[in-house]
Amino acid sequence: MADNTNNNLRIRVERNPPESKLSELNIKCWPKWGCSPGKYQLKFDAEETCYLVKGKVRAYPKGSSEYVEFGAGDLVVIPKGLSCTWDVSVAVDKYYKFESSSPPPQASSSSSSQ
């Protein structure tokens, strides 16, 4: 797993947050997004907070062979400005929210779905 202590563009993962926190964030009112297994090049133009209902992802920051792994039940915060590759081994279904009105990140693979 990536050692991100000296990198301010790090992905933060909270494993199995309590239901009270999910309710407080009103996650079930957020839009949903999903994708099938595959590799996706993503650039985040705004900070994204997402909660994975299902799936398994290894996110490789651009230019690094290290990764951050997250999956079903994880609350994930992806910083603004991060470019990374998502290696999706199990199809993803997630709720997401951006900190600005920016559109969702654009995947360069044509097999993504929204």
C-alpha positions in Angstrom: 0.0 0.0 0.0 1.2 3.5 -0.8 3.0 5.5 1.9 1.4 8.9 1.5 2.8 10.7 4.5 4.7 13.2 2.3 2.0 13.6 -0.4 -0.9 16.0 0.0 -2.7 14.4 -2.9 -3.6 11.3 -1.0 -6.7 9.2 -1.0 -8.3 8.8 2.5 -10.2 5.6 3.2 -12.4 5.1 6.2 -13.3 1.4 6.5 -16.9 0.5 7.5 -17.9 3.9 8.9 -20.8 3.8 11.4 -24.4 4.0 10.1 -24.8 7.3 12.1 -22.0 8.9 10.1 -23.6 7.8 6.8 -26.9 9.2 7.9 -25.3 12.4 9.0 -23.7 12.8 5.5 -27.1 11.9 3.9 -25.3 9.6 1.5 -28.4 7.9 0.2 -29.5 11.2 -1.4 -26.2 11.5 -3.3 -26.1 10.6 -7.0 -25.0 7.0 -7.8 -22.3 5.9 -10.3 -21.0 2.5 -11.3 -18.6 0.9 -13.6 -17.7 -2.6 -14.7 -14.3 -4.2 -14.1 -11.4 -2.7 -16.0 -8.8 0.1 -15.9 -9.9 3.7 -15.9 -7.7 6.9 -16.1 -9.4 9.5 -13.9 -8.6 13.1 -13.1 -10.4 14.7 -10.2 -11.1 18.4 -10.8 -12.9 18.7 -7.4 -12.6 16.8 -4.2 -14.9 13.7 -4.2 -16.3 11.9 -1.3 -17.8 8.5 -2.1 -19.3 5.5 -0.4 -18.9 2.2 -2.1 -22.0 -0.1 -1.9 -20.1 -2.8 -3.9 -16.9 -3.2 -5.7 -13.2 -3.4 -5.3 -10.6 -0.8 -6.6 -6.9 -0.3 -6.5 -6.2 3.4 -7.3 -2.7 4.1 -8.6 -1.7 7.7 -8.4 -0.2 8.9 -11.7 3.5 8.1 -12.0 3.5 5.7 -9.1 3.4 1.9 -8.9 2.0 2.1 -5.3 -1.7 2.0 -4.8 -4.6 2.6 -2.3 -7.1 -0.2 -2.1 -10.8 0.3 -1.2 -14.1 -1.5 -1.7 -17.6 -2.2 -0.6 -18.4 -0.5 2.8 -15.6 2.1 2.5 -16.0 5.9 2.7 -13.4 7.4 0.4 -12.2 11.0 0.0 -10.3 11.7 -3.2 -8.4 15.1 -3.3 -8.9 17.7 -5.9 -6.2 17.6 -8.5 -5.4 13.9 -8.3 -4.8 11.9 -11.5 -4.9 8.2 -11.0 -5.7 4.9 -12.6 -8.6 2.9 -11.1 -8.0 -0.9 -11.5 -11.5 -2.2 -10.8 -11.5 -5.9 -10.1 -15.1 -6.1 -8.9 -17.8 -3.9 -10.5 -18.3 -0.6 -8.6 -21.6 0.8 -7.4 -21.1 4.0 -5.3 -22.7 7.1 -4.0 -20.7 10.2 -4.6 -20.5 13.9 -3.9 -18.2 16.7 -5.2 -17.1 19.7 -3.2 -17.9 21.9 -6.2 -20.4 21.9 -9.0 -17.8 20.2 -11.3 -19.0 17.3 -13.4 -17.9 13.7 -12.4 -14.4 12.7 -13.5 -14.1 11.6 -17.0 -12.9 8.0 -17.6 -10.9 7.6 -20.8 -12.2 4.0 -21.2 -15.3 3.7 -23.3 -16.6 0.8 -21.1 -17.6 3.1 -18.2 -21.2 3.7 -17.4 -23.1 6.2 -15.4 
